[in-house]
């Protein structure tokens, strides 16, 4: 028998009430399916944001290492140049080290909070970037 002429299904003239248990079973199955889909979607969003934050952190670390290497080599070259200019290699390197100590003190006094805020803002922006999620 096909579905249109199924004797177990109520017809237009039947006044029998629908089976509430079957309806609730279907609703329960749909709710479970929706919950599983939401769980998978949330996991996807969280993993994508974590990946984006990890990539941003890796780029910042790599750039930091490259800049630190360039500053180190530049400082060595400046120390050697000043040492040659003043005929005292230790004095040239000591002068460069003193300049870095002065920069460190200035950073400690004036620059800690803005740098920290910039890093926090960068991490928040990396985690909340909605462009590729929607």
Wavefront OBJ file of the C-alpha trace (Angstrom):
o trace
v 0.000 0.000 0.000
v 1.193 3.481 -0.658
v 1.222 6.281 1.901
v -1.932 7.941 0.565
v -4.136 4.911 1.186
v -2.537 3.583 4.352
v -5.265 2.218 6.624
v -3.285 2.963 9.805
v -3.160 6.689 9.044
v -6.159 8.767 10.007
v -8.057 10.143 7.055
v -9.903 13.418 6.668
v -13.111 11.927 8.010
v -11.580 10.236 11.052
v -12.059 11.988 14.361
v -9.507 9.958 16.334
v -7.071 12.117 18.284
v -3.433 11.975 17.157
v -1.006 9.919 19.190
v 0.800 12.364 21.475
v 3.606 9.889 22.206
v 4.645 9.727 18.545
v 4.607 13.524 18.316
v 6.763 13.876 21.440
v 9.191 11.249 20.122
v 9.655 13.275 16.930
v 10.065 16.511 18.877
v 12.616 14.863 21.166
v 14.576 13.506 18.192
v 14.543 16.923 16.524
v 15.685 18.617 19.746
v 18.543 16.128 20.138
v 19.595 16.681 16.543
v 19.492 20.446 16.977
v 21.522 20.223 20.187
v 24.186 18.059 18.503
v 24.364 20.466 15.553
v 24.757 23.432 17.917
v 27.469 21.595 19.838
v 29.394 20.882 16.632
v 28.950 24.475 15.414
v 30.184 25.875 18.729
v 33.203 23.573 18.652
v 33.960 24.729 15.114
v 33.744 28.418 16.100
v 35.931 27.922 19.182
v 38.571 25.976 17.272
v 38.609 28.572 14.477
v 39.080 31.418 16.961
v 41.768 29.484 18.808
v 43.551 28.854 15.507
v 43.317 32.528 14.574
v 44.721 33.575 17.962
v 47.515 31.004 17.704
v 48.438 32.241 14.237
v 48.486 35.845 15.447
v 50.681 34.849 18.382
v 53.068 32.948 16.110
v 53.380 35.954 13.776
v 54.032 38.309 16.696
v 56.646 35.948 18.168
v 58.404 35.488 14.838
v 58.453 39.225 14.163
v 59.705 39.821 17.711
v 62.554 37.363 17.218
v 63.535 38.908 13.885
v 63.452 42.438 15.297
v 65.408 41.335 18.382
v 68.070 39.757 16.166
v 68.339 42.901 14.052
v 68.576 45.108 17.157
v 71.211 42.816 18.673
v 73.386 42.877 15.563
v 72.886 46.626 15.128
v 73.839 47.198 18.754
v 76.959 45.096 18.350
v 77.912 47.039 15.231
v 77.288 50.372 17.009
v 79.331 49.256 20.008
v 82.214 48.198 17.754
v 82.000 51.468 15.795
v 81.992 53.610 18.963
v 84.796 51.518 20.432
v 86.863 52.064 17.294
v 86.027 55.780 17.296
v 87.040 56.209 20.952
v 89.943 53.711 20.760
v 88.341 51.606 23.517
v 86.134 48.652 22.586
v 84.750 48.151 26.121
v 83.810 51.831 26.331
v 81.821 51.646 23.047
v 79.909 48.541 24.171
v 79.339 50.078 27.612
v 77.901 53.214 25.978
v 75.420 51.134 23.957
v 74.462 49.148 27.085
v 73.898 52.422 28.973
v 71.641 53.670 26.188
v 69.589 50.466 26.477
v 69.320 50.892 30.244
v 68.011 54.437 29.761
v 65.485 53.151 27.186
v 64.436 50.388 29.583
v 63.854 52.887 32.403
v 61.819 55.152 30.100
v 59.760 52.183 28.968
v 59.221 51.077 32.568
v 58.062 54.553 33.575
v 55.952 55.555 30.553
v 55.327 52.651 28.201
v 54.210 49.616 30.169
v 50.487 50.289 30.153
v 50.114 51.326 26.459
v 52.082 48.288 25.261
v 50.037 45.971 27.480
v 46.787 47.520 26.200
v 47.959 47.164 22.600
v 48.746 43.463 23.085
v 45.419 42.784 24.825
v 43.536 44.618 22.069
v 45.378 42.633 19.390
v 44.450 39.325 21.053
v 40.807 40.371 21.498
v 40.588 41.506 17.869
v 42.105 38.223 16.699
v 39.599 36.195 18.706
v 36.532 38.288 17.839
v 37.130 38.669 14.096
v 33.722 37.778 12.671
v 34.533 38.179 8.941
v 35.235 34.574 8.018
v 32.954 32.971 10.628
v 29.581 34.195 9.364
l 1 2 3 4 5 6 7 8 9 10 11 12 13 14 15 16 17 18 19 20 21 22 23 24 25 26 27 28 29 30 31 32 33 34 35 36 37 38 39 40 41 42 43 44 45 46 47 48 49 50 51 52 53 54 55 56 57 58 59 60 61 62 63 64 65 66 67 68 69 70 71 72 73 74 75 76 77 78 79 80 81 82 83 84 85 86 87 88 89 90 91 92 93 94 95 96 97 98 99 100 101 102 103 104 105 106 107 108 109 110 111 112 113 114 115 116 117 118 119 120 121 122 123 124 125 126 127 128 129 130 131 132 133 134
